[in-house]
Amino acid sequence: MTQLTRRGALGATLGLTVASGLEALTSRAGFAFGAREQVGVHLLELGSGSRARPRAPEQLMWELGKRTSVATREQPRWVTLSGDPTANGLYEAPLLIWLGEGECPALSDAQMAQLSQFLRAGGMLFIDDISAPGDERFDQSVRALLTELWPEQALSPVTSEHTIYRSFFMLDQPYGRLRRTRTLEHIPFGEMSAILYGRNDTFGAFGRAPTGAWLLPVVPGGERQREMAFRFGVNLFMYASCLNYKKDQVHTLTILRRRQWRAE
């Protein structure tokens, strides 16, 4: 049975020329990722936070490639919400990462329409609040923006049964450089989470200097917390490139054994 990827759903719905890079492919080596396209980080160029975590995408993609069979592209790409959406990189990004700090910029009607169409066509947005502890400006402004972007559905807590916590590693909460909250929030859309919002500066845990030293400390849990942040990052990309068939398949062997069926 062909496995439907989020890339395929996005490309088919939009009917764009870039859909060839987003089409559904079956690949054992890629764990449902398209075999003809490397997986990489697409960063939303919006506000001062978009370039505030240098070398973090590269390190996460290196870890993703090392820990899974996914072919990765380490260099990030930046995506804008201006101009022609077929040329600004938006529809090449099944997962869009928004690193935010400070008050988030206002979006024009055209930009809001582009982002809304992208999400409703099958794309996904992960918002990572990278603000310093005690700085609530981004959180307050991004919540107001999301209310306007998605008026029919408010942010709500992600439950422990959400696929993102079991798409590759078994986790129980979002992890990052900070331990600001144990709660990941989302805006569901059908069987997917169109928007995921975390406040633990996940990408802040990933940046590494050319010398090998970590760029930022992880508090309060140190290197164990950093490892858990990497696991959460891997889960994020595994979830974003698949639909929720993973929710049922991730424990297939356990289910079959409980039923005393023979499973290879």
C-alpha positions as CSV (number, residue, x, y, z in Angstrom):
1,M,0.0,0.0,0.0
2,T,1.4,3.4,-0.9
3,Q,2.2,5.5,2.1
4,L,0.9,9.1,1.8
5,T,3.3,11.7,2.9
6,R,2.5,15.2,4.0
7,R,4.7,16.3,1.0
8,G,2.4,14.4,-1.4
9,A,-0.8,15.9,0.2
10,L,0.6,19.4,-0.1
11,G,1.8,19.1,-3.6
12,A,-1.4,17.4,-4.9
13,T,-3.7,19.9,-3.3
14,L,-1.9,23.0,-4.5
15,G,-1.2,21.6,-8.0
16,L,2.1,23.5,-8.3
17,T,5.1,22.8,-10.4
18,V,7.1,22.1,-7.2
19,A,4.8,19.2,-6.5
20,S,7.3,16.7,-7.9
21,G,9.4,17.3,-4.8
22,L,6.4,16.8,-2.5
23,E,4.8,13.8,-4.1
24,A,4.1,10.6,-2.2
25,L,6.8,8.0,-2.5
26,T,7.3,4.6,-0.9
27,S,10.7,4.2,0.5
28,R,11.9,1.7,3.2
29,A,15.2,3.5,3.5
30,G,13.4,6.8,4.0
31,F,10.7,5.7,6.5
32,A,8.0,7.3,4.3
33,F,10.2,10.2,3.2
34,G,10.5,10.9,-0.5
35,A,13.6,9.1,-1.8
36,R,14.3,11.7,-4.5
37,E,14.5,14.7,-2.2
38,Q,16.7,15.3,0.9
39,V,14.9,16.4,4.1
40,G,16.1,19.8,5.3
41,V,15.1,22.7,7.5
42,H,13.0,25.5,6.0
43,L,13.1,28.6,8.3
44,L,10.5,31.3,8.0
45,E,12.1,34.7,7.5
46,L,10.0,36.6,9.9
47,G,11.2,38.7,12.8
48,S,14.6,38.8,14.5
49,G,14.6,35.2,15.6
50,S,14.8,33.6,12.2
51,R,18.6,33.8,12.1
52,A,19.2,33.7,15.9
53,R,20.1,30.0,16.1
54,P,23.1,29.6,13.8
55,R,24.3,26.1,13.0
56,A,21.3,24.6,14.8
57,P,19.5,23.3,11.6
58,E,22.8,21.8,10.3
59,Q,23.4,19.9,13.6
60,L,19.8,18.7,13.8
61,M,19.9,17.4,10.2
62,W,23.2,15.7,10.9
63,E,21.6,13.9,13.9
64,L,18.5,13.0,11.9
65,G,20.6,11.4,9.2
66,K,22.8,9.6,11.7
67,R,19.9,8.2,13.8
68,T,17.6,7.3,10.9
69,S,17.8,6.2,7.3
70,V,16.6,9.6,6.1
71,A,18.7,11.4,3.5
72,T,19.2,14.9,4.8
73,R,20.3,18.3,3.6
74,E,22.2,20.0,6.3
75,Q,22.1,23.6,5.0
76,P,18.9,25.4,5.9
77,R,16.7,27.4,3.5
78,W,14.9,30.6,4.3
79,V,11.3,31.1,3.2
80,T,9.4,34.4,2.9
81,L,5.7,35.2,2.7
82,S,6.2,37.9,0.1
83,G,5.8,37.8,-3.7
84,D,4.8,34.8,-5.7
85,P,4.3,31.8,-3.4
86,T,5.5,29.4,-6.1
87,A,8.8,31.2,-6.1
88,N,9.4,32.3,-2.5
89,G,10.1,28.7,-1.3
90,L,6.9,28.3,0.8
91,Y,5.5,25.4,-1.1
92,E,8.8,23.5,-1.0
93,A,8.5,23.2,2.7
94,P,6.2,20.5,4.1
95,L,7.5,21.7,7.5
96,L,8.1,25.4,8.1
97,I,10.1,26.4,11.2
98,W,9.4,29.8,12.8
99,L,12.0,30.8,15.4
100,G,10.5,33.7,17.3
101,E,11.6,36.3,19.9
102,G,10.4,39.7,20.8
103,E,7.1,41.0,19.4
104,C,6.3,39.3,16.2
105,P,5.8,41.5,13.1
106,A,2.4,42.1,11.8
107,L,1.4,40.2,8.6
108,S,-0.3,41.8,5.6
109,D,-3.5,40.4,4.3
110,A,-1.6,38.8,1.4
111,Q,0.9,37.2,3.8
112,M,-1.8,35.8,6.0
113,A,-3.6,34.4,3.0
114,Q,-0.4,32.7,1.8
115,L,0.3,31.1,5.2
116,S,-3.3,30.0,5.6
117,Q,-3.4,28.4,2.2
118,F,-0.2,26.6,2.8
119,L,-1.4,25.2,6.1
120,R,-4.9,24.2,4.9
121,A,-3.3,22.5,1.9
122,G,-1.4,20.1,4.1
123,G,1.7,22.1,5.2
124,M,2.8,22.3,8.8
125,L,4.2,25.1,10.9
126,F,6.3,24.6,14.0
127,I,6.7,27.8,16.1
128,D,9.7,27.7,18.5
129,D,9.7,30.5,21.1
130,I,13.4,31.2,21.6
131,S,12.9,34.2,23.9
132,A,14.9,34.6,27.1
133,P,13.1,33.5,30.3
134,G,10.7,36.1,31.5
135,D,10.3,37.7,28.1
136,E,6.6,37.1,27.2
137,R,6.4,39.5,24.2
138,F,6.6,36.9,21.5
139,D,4.2,34.6,23.2
140,Q,1.6,37.3,23.6
141,S,1.9,38.6,20.0
142,V,2.0,35.2,18.3
143,R,-1.2,34.1,20.1
144,A,-2.9,37.2,18.8
145,L,-1.6,36.5,15.3
146,L,-2.8,32.8,15.4
147,T,-6.2,33.9,16.5
148,E,-6.5,36.0,13.3
149,L,-4.9,33.3,11.1
150,W,-7.1,30.5,12.4
151,P,-10.2,32.0,14.0
152,E,-12.2,28.8,14.0
153,Q,-9.8,26.9,16.3
154,A,-7.7,28.1,19.2
155,L,-4.4,26.6,20.4
156,S,-4.9,23.7,22.7
157,P,-2.5,21.4,24.6
158,V,-1.1,18.3,22.8
159,T,-2.1,15.2,24.6
160,S,0.4,12.4,25.5
161,E,-1.2,10.2,22.9
162,H,-0.2,12.6,20.0
163,T,1.8,10.9,17.2
164,I,4.6,13.4,17.6
165,Y,5.6,11.7,20.9
166,R,6.0,8.3,19.2
167,S,6.9,9.0,15.6
168,F,10.4,7.7,16.2
169,F,11.4,8.1,19.9
170,M,9.0,7.5,22.7
171,L,8.7,10.9,24.5
172,D,6.3,12.4,27.0
173,Q,6.8,16.1,26.5
174,P,8.5,18.7,24.3
175,Y,12.2,19.3,25.1
176,G,14.5,22.2,24.3
177,R,17.3,24.4,25.6
178,L,14.9,25.7,28.3
179,R,12.4,23.9,30.5
180,R,9.8,26.7,30.3
181,T,6.8,24.4,30.0
182,R,6.0,20.7,29.7
183,T,3.1,21.5,27.3
184,L,3.3,21.5,23.6
185,E,0.3,23.3,22.0
186,H,-1.3,22.8,18.6
187,I,-4.1,23.7,16.2
188,P,-5.5,20.5,14.8
189,F,-6.7,20.3,11.2
190,G,-8.4,17.0,10.5
191,E,-6.1,14.2,11.5
192,M,-3.1,16.5,11.5
193,S,-1.7,19.3,13.6
194,A,-1.4,22.2,11.2
195,I,0.4,24.3,13.8
196,L,2.6,23.2,16.7
197,Y,3.8,25.7,19.2
198,G,6.6,25.1,21.7
199,R,8.1,27.5,24.2
200,N,11.3,25.7,25.2
201,D,13.7,27.1,22.6
202,T,14.2,23.7,21.0
203,F,16.5,24.9,18.3
204,G,18.7,26.6,20.9
205,A,19.8,23.2,22.1
206,F,21.3,22.3,18.7
207,G,23.8,24.9,17.7
208,R,27.4,23.8,17.6
209,A,30.5,25.8,16.8
210,P,33.1,24.6,14.2
211,T,35.3,23.7,17.2
212,G,32.7,21.2,18.4
213,A,31.6,23.3,21.5
214,W,27.9,23.8,22.0
215,L,26.9,27.4,21.4
216,L,24.3,27.7,24.2
217,P,23.9,26.0,27.6
218,V,20.9,23.8,28.3
219,V,19.2,24.5,31.6
220,P,18.5,23.1,34.0
221,G,19.0,19.5,32.8
222,G,22.4,19.9,31.0
223,E,23.5,17.3,28.4
224,R,20.7,14.8,29.1
225,Q,18.2,17.5,28.4
226,R,20.0,18.4,25.2
227,E,19.8,14.8,24.1
228,M,16.1,14.8,24.7
229,A,15.8,18.0,22.7
230,F,17.5,16.2,19.7
231,R,15.0,13.3,20.1
232,F,12.1,15.7,20.0
233,G,13.6,17.4,16.9
234,V,13.9,14.0,15.2
235,N,10.3,13.2,16.1
236,L,9.1,16.5,14.8
237,F,10.6,15.9,11.3
238,M,9.4,12.3,11.2
239,Y,5.9,13.4,12.1
240,A,5.8,16.3,9.7
241,S,6.7,14.2,6.7
242,C,4.0,11.6,7.4
243,L,0.3,11.5,8.0
244,N,-1.2,9.9,11.1
245,Y,-1.0,6.4,9.9
246,K,2.1,6.3,12.1
247,K,-0.2,6.6,15.1
248,D,-1.5,3.1,14.5
249,Q,1.6,1.5,12.9
250,V,4.3,2.6,15.5
251,H,3.3,-0.2,17.9
252,T,2.1,-2.7,15.3
253,L,4.5,-5.5,16.4
254,T,3.5,-5.1,20.1
255,I,-0.2,-5.2,19.1
256,L,0.3,-8.4,17.0
257,R,2.3,-10.1,19.8
258,R,-0.5,-9.4,22.2
259,R,-2.9,-11.0,19.8
260,Q,-0.5,-14.0,19.5
261,W,0.0,-13.4,15.8
262,R,3.3,-14.1,14.1
263,A,5.0,-11.0,12.9
264,E,8.3,-10.7,11.1
